[in-house]
């Protein structure tokens, strides 16, 4: 779940329970926590028996009341979620709603109608959402939450939390978003509302998508649809379908995503929500881009821009211009793409949406490359892009999920805190027990004087009480001895101290950690702290003493042998419930071996990187989750990224869905333990590259695959040379039209297609009339110029799909696929007509005519038959006096 990865410690709750039980050192800390719990119960039990009975009765009443509330709530689930008319009106006229709300809120406040106030603030939040004013939405949702809590309306409080979480998500405050959603989940467990549960799943889905967890986003969308069951709730259902389609599109399932989006668009007819309409058109445009559908992209972009202008929503305008810019890039309109992307980039920058700004800036730079853009402007944009990459990378790492080792460390810290809290609780219990004993002794003395006549009865009661007190004291002593046994046998050094630095207790582990006796730590020993770490430690302990809470810090301390060792400290401020001065309790452990291992690993990696960064090839390592764990500098040069920005990202994210789909089979083969060699093409920064890759499995000592190494060479120059040679072998060197080889290949393909699709073919054979006389009279160079001019006029008369070829000296052929017989004859007439214009060569004008033989076949049999028929028709045209055409019908 997203809350597991992103929520702070205060809201993680049950998500960490499974990790805690498996942490190192758990038995010691669990024993300390249970020991404190049992001591508290044993002390309280003999004194508060009557109070426990009262509490039990009160608990029974609360359970009955809670059951009644749940039943009542279940009945209310049948009704739809409460919405104010102004909230529905805000979907189409948000500006008017914002103008009318202050007067309505004033009236509701004077009437002390908290429910009306909460609904009006929710309407304000919805209006702010439609126009894209996220701070306004957050503030209005917070006001709605306060009013709902005051009126004890859990339904409206949950809606307020969801609205505020969406505004925080839009402002990229993902940590606060997770906290708000966790609080909404807590309220929904106490007061079930299926539609609101689906809305919370919708918010988690959007949050997952925002941090790049597309599979998780799809799962949450499916859970939200399941929570709705058969309830209509079109708005929530549309958004859940949109999120599911969006996640599937990002996972490479564009066709399925488009089907799901069509369902959402059908439901949209029942909802008048322009903002939601714009969001669906945006997703449709993204899927259309994956499929190369430019008209659909343009249509959706125009709709989004219209809705943004209607709602005065700057973010929608930015998204609309981004869609139009990407559509222009797809259609190779670099100037249009640059213009639209500039508008989108400036809008996102004004909104301070760094992720969207980074995304559009990448596309803008790509569109400017190769267009002669000013170098200074390009450098400025690239510098901004690098800055955004760093900022977003830092934010991503802050928001990213903790890995397994981090969760173990967190669990160990939790147990350390429990152990230290148990220590403080034991001290408090001892003081409380002693104070209680003194008070009881005073009461006994007073009662013994005043109640002398009942001395015998009191004596018996006092004896029973003394026995009970002895048992409590014995239990306290036993608890203290257990605590000391745990503390003194732990390898961690446990310390209790005042905020001024004076130690109250130091465990014997100090001998092993620092070679010093516990008695040597009575006074502060700042001389043992490394000079470079001393200021950091002083500030950390001072802040802990002033602000409370806990801290985890590592520093170097001098061992008795003179060497410095690394210590990791977990400390917490414990306040004395009896009013005494607070204490700091902490546990320290030796992490020198771990630090040295990390330093050695860093040195080894730097050596390997120095080698790989100087090899002119892309070298990377990918783990079994298809995530990059290593990338050399050459990869950064190719993709225009810092290699560090690639680490941790998947191959799908770095290479894109199109290229990923082509290399996926090779990835699977490598992860199955097979070495793979293959070639392919990839477009990077607007330039097509040919590459040759080798995937080598990375096996552990037991032969298990733990990833693979990828070695990729750029072979673009070689491929371009091969393509050029192939192209030259199919083009006539004099005229630039196809040669005989190309014509014969094309004719075979056209014949096969004609038979398969039942389409007709037309073939025209052409000779320049009296060409030998032209050569003999004016010379061969002049004759070559006539042939070139004849080929140019021939190309001007045909369709783009037709083929012109020169198969001999002055012999040409024209191949037409699926024409009407009238079209072929019209081409022949057009060519004869255009040849009536004189040809100007070397200052001379000469009228050149041609004879044409045309054969049309609706069911051609073979190339030889067509060529024979065309030749016969050509001879017939020559026999008819030349400068004409004749037709041979092969049907």
Rosetta blueprint (number, residue, H / E / L):
1 X L
2 X H
3 X H
4 X H
5 X H
6 X H
7 X L
8 X L
9 X H
10 X H
11 X H
12 X H
13 X H
14 X H
15 X H
16 X H
17 X H
18 X H
19 X H
20 X H
21 X L
22 X L
23 X L
24 X L
25 X L
26 X H
27 X H
28 X H
29 X H
30 X H
31 X H
32 X H
33 X H
34 X H
35 X H
36 X H
37 X H
38 X H
39 X H
40 X H
41 X H
42 X H
43 X H
44 X H
45 X H
46 X L
47 X L
48 X L
49 X H
50 X H
51 X H
52 X H
53 X H
54 X H
55 X H
56 X H
57 X H
58 X H
59 X H
60 X H
61 X H
62 X H
63 X H
64 X H
65 X H
66 X H
67 X H
68 X H
69 X H
70 X H
71 X H
72 X H
73 X H
74 X H
75 X H
76 X H
77 X L
78 X L
79 X L
80 X L
81 X L
82 X L
83 X L
84 X L
85 X H
86 X H
87 X H
88 X H
89 X H
90 X L
91 X L
92 X L
93 X L
94 X H
95 X H
96 X H
97 X H
98 X H
99 X H
100 X H
101 X H
102 X H
103 X H
104 X H
105 X H
106 X H
107 X H
108 X H
109 X H
110 X H
111 X L
112 X L
113 X L
114 X H
115 X H
116 X H
117 X H
118 X H
119 X H
120 X H
121 X H
122 X H
123 X H
124 X H
125 X H
126 X H
127 X H
128 X H
129 X H
130 X H
131 X H
132 X L
133 X L
134 X H
135 X H
136 X H
137 X H
138 X H
139 X H
140 X H
141 X H
142 X H
143 X H
144 X H
145 X H
146 X H
147 X H
148 X H
149 X H
150 X H
151 X H
152 X L
153 X L
154 X H
155 X H
156 X H
157 X H
158 X H
159 X H
160 X H
161 X H
162 X H
163 X H
164 X H
165 X H
166 X H
167 X H
168 X H
169 X H
170 X H
171 X L
172 X L
173 X L
174 X H
175 X H
176 X H
177 X H
178 X H
179 X H
180 X H
181 X H
182 X H
183 X H
184 X H
185 X H
186 X H
187 X H
188 X H
189 X H
190 X H
191 X L
192 X L
193 X L
194 X H
195 X H
196 X H
197 X H
198 X H
199 X H
200 X H
201 X H
202 X H
203 X H
204 X H
205 X H
206 X H
207 X H
208 X H
209 X H
210 X H
211 X L
212 X L
213 X L
214 X H
215 X H
216 X H
217 X H
218 X H
219 X H
220 X H
221 X H
222 X H
223 X H
224 X H
225 X H
226 X H
227 X H
228 X H
229 X L
230 X L
231 X L
232 X L
233 X L
234 X H
235 X H
236 X H
237 X H
238 X H
239 X H
240 X H
241 X H
242 X H
243 X H
244 X H
245 X H
246 X H
247 X H
248 X H
249 X H
250 X H
251 X L
252 X L
253 X L
254 X H
255 X H
256 X H
257 X H
258 X H
259 X H
260 X H
261 X H
262 X H
263 X H
264 X H
265 X H
266 X H
267 X H
268 X H
269 X L
270 X L
271 X L
272 X L
273 X L
274 X H
275 X H
276 X H
277 X H
278 X H
279 X H
280 X H
281 X H
282 X H
283 X H
284 X H
285 X H
286 X H
287 X H
288 X H
289 X H
290 X H
291 X L
292 X L
293 X L
294 X H
295 X H
296 X H
297 X H
298 X H
299 X H
300 X H
301 X H
302 X H
303 X H
304 X H
305 X H
306 X H
307 X H
308 X H
309 X H
310 X H
311 X H
312 X L
313 X L
314 X H
315 X H
316 X H
317 X H
318 X H
319 X H
320 X H
321 X H
322 X H
323 X H
324 X H
325 X H
326 X H
327 X H
328 X H
329 X H
330 X H
331 X L
332 X L
333 X L
334 X H
335 X H
336 X H
337 X H
338 X H
339 X H
340 X H
341 X H
342 X H
343 X H
344 X H
345 X H
346 X H
347 X H
348 X H
349 X H
350 X H
351 X H
352 X L
353 X L
354 X H
355 X H
356 X H
357 X H
358 X H
359 X H
360 X H
361 X H
362 X H
363 X H
364 X H
365 X H
366 X H
367 X H
368 X H
369 X L
370 X L
371 X L
372 X L
373 X L
374 X L
375 X H
376 X H
377 X H
378 X H
379 X H
380 X H
381 X H
382 X H
383 X H
384 X H
385 X H
386 X H
387 X H
388 X H
389 X H
390 X H
391 X H
392 X H
393 X H
394 X H
395 X H
396 X H
397 X H
398 X H
399 X H
400 X L
401 X L
402 X L
403 X L
404 X H
405 X H
406 X H
407 X H
408 X H
409 X H
410 X H
411 X H
412 X H
413 X H
414 X H
415 X H
416 X H
417 X H
418 X H
419 X H
420 X H
421 X H
422 X H
423 X H
424 X H
425 X H
426 X H
427 X H
428 X H
429 X H
430 X H
431 X H
432 X H
433 X H
434 X H
435 X H
436 X H
437 X H
438 X H
439 X H
440 X H
441 X H
442 X H
443 X H
444 X H
445 X H
446 X H
447 X H
448 X H
449 X H
450 X H
451 X L
452 X H
453 X H
454 X H
455 X H
456 X H
457 X H
458 X H
459 X H
460 X H
461 X H
462 X H
463 X H
464 X H
465 X H
466 X H
467 X H
468 X H
469 X H
470 X H
471 X H
472 X H
473 X H
474 X H
475 X H
476 X H
477 X H
478 X H
479 X H
480 X H
481 X H
482 X H
483 X H
484 X H
485 X H
486 X H
487 X H
488 X H
489 X H
490 X L
491 X L
492 X L
493 X E
494 X E
495 X E
496 X E
497 X E
498 X E
499 X L
500 X L
501 X L
502 X L
503 X E
504 X E
505 X E
506 X E
507 X L
508 X L
509 X L
510 X H
511 X H
512 X H
513 X H
514 X H
515 X L
516 X L
517 X L
518 X H
519 X H
520 X H
521 X H
522 X L
523 X L
524 X L
525 X L
526 X H
527 X H
528 X H
529 X E
530 X L
531 X H
532 X H
533 X H
534 X H
535 X H
536 X H
537 X H
538 X H
539 X H
540 X H
541 X H
542 X H
543 X H
544 X H
545 X H
546 X H
547 X H
548 X L
549 X L
550 X E
551 X E
552 X E
553 X E
554 X E
555 X E
556 X E
557 X E
558 X E
559 X L
560 X L
561 X L
562 X L
563 X L
564 X E
565 X E
566 X E
567 X E
568 X E
569 X E
570 X E
571 X E
572 X E
573 X E
574 X E
575 X L
576 X L
577 X L
578 X L
579 X L
580 X L
581 X L
582 X L
583 X E
584 X E
585 X E
586 X E
587 X E
588 X E
589 X E
590 X E
591 X L
592 X H
593 X H
594 X H
595 X H
596 X H
597 X H
598 X H
599 X H
600 X H
601 X H
602 X H
603 X H
604 X H
605 X H
606 X H
607 X H
608 X H
609 X H
610 X H
611 X H
612 X H
613 X L
614 X L
615 X L
616 X L
617 X L
618 X E
619 X E
620 X E
621 X E
622 X E
623 X L
624 X L
625 X L
626 X L
627 X E
628 X E
629 X E
630 X E
631 X E
632 X L
633 X H
634 X H
635 X H
636 X H
637 X H
638 X H
639 X H
640 X L
641 X L
642 X L
643 X H
644 X H
645 X H
646 X H
647 X L
648 X L
649 X L
650 X E
651 X H
652 X H
653 X H
654 X H
655 X H
656 X L
657 X H
658 X H
659 X H
660 X H
661 X H
662 X H
663 X H
664 X H
665 X H
666 X H
667 X H
668 X H
669 X H
670 X H
671 X H
672 X L
673 X L
674 X L
675 X L
676 X E
677 X E
678 X E
679 X E
680 X E
681 X E
682 X E
683 X E
684 X E
685 X L
686 X L
687 X E
688 X E
689 X E
690 X E
691 X E
692 X E
693 X E
694 X E
695 X E
696 X E
697 X E
698 X E
699 X E
700 X L
701 X L
702 X L
703 X L
704 X L
705 X E
706 X E
707 X E
708 X E
709 X E
710 X E
711 X E
712 X E
713 X E
714 X E
715 X L
716 X H
717 X H
718 X H
719 X H
720 X H
721 X H
722 X H
723 X H
724 X H
725 X H
726 X H
727 X H
728 X H
729 X L
730 X L
731 X E
732 X L
733 X L
734 X L
735 X L
736 X L
737 X L
738 X E
739 X L
740 X H
741 X H
742 X H
743 X H
744 X H
745 X H
746 X H
747 X H
748 X H
749 X H
750 X H
751 X H
752 X H
753 X H
754 X H
755 X H
756 X H
757 X H
758 X L
759 X L
760 X L
761 X E
762 X E
763 X E
764 X E
765 X E
766 X E
767 X E
768 X E
769 X L
770 X L
771 X H
772 X H
773 X H
774 X H
775 X H
776 X H
777 X H
778 X H
779 X L
780 X H
781 X H
782 X H
783 X H
784 X H
785 X H
786 X H
787 X H
788 X H
789 X H
790 X H
791 X H
792 X H
793 X H
794 X H
795 X H
796 X L
797 X L
798 X L
799 X L
800 X L
801 X L
802 X L
803 X E
804 X E
805 X E
806 X E
807 X L
808 X L
809 X L
810 X L
811 X E
812 X E
813 X E
814 X E
815 X E
816 X E
817 X E
818 X L
819 X L
820 X L
821 X H
822 X H
823 X H
824 X H
825 X H
826 X H
827 X H
828 X H
829 X H
830 X H
831 X H
832 X H
833 X H
834 X H
835 X L
836 X L
837 X L
838 X L
839 X E
840 X E
841 X E
842 X L
843 X L
844 X E
845 X E
846 X E
847 X L
848 X L
849 X L
850 X E
851 X E
852 X E
853 X E
854 X E
855 X E
856 X E
857 X E
858 X L
859 X L
860 X L
861 X L
862 X L
863 X H
864 X H
865 X H
866 X H
867 X H
868 X H
869 X H
870 X H
871 X H
872 X H
873 X H
874 X H
875 X H
876 X H
877 X H
878 X H
879 X H
880 X L
881 X L
882 X L
883 X L
884 X L
885 X E
886 X E
887 X E
888 X E
889 X E
890 X L
891 X L
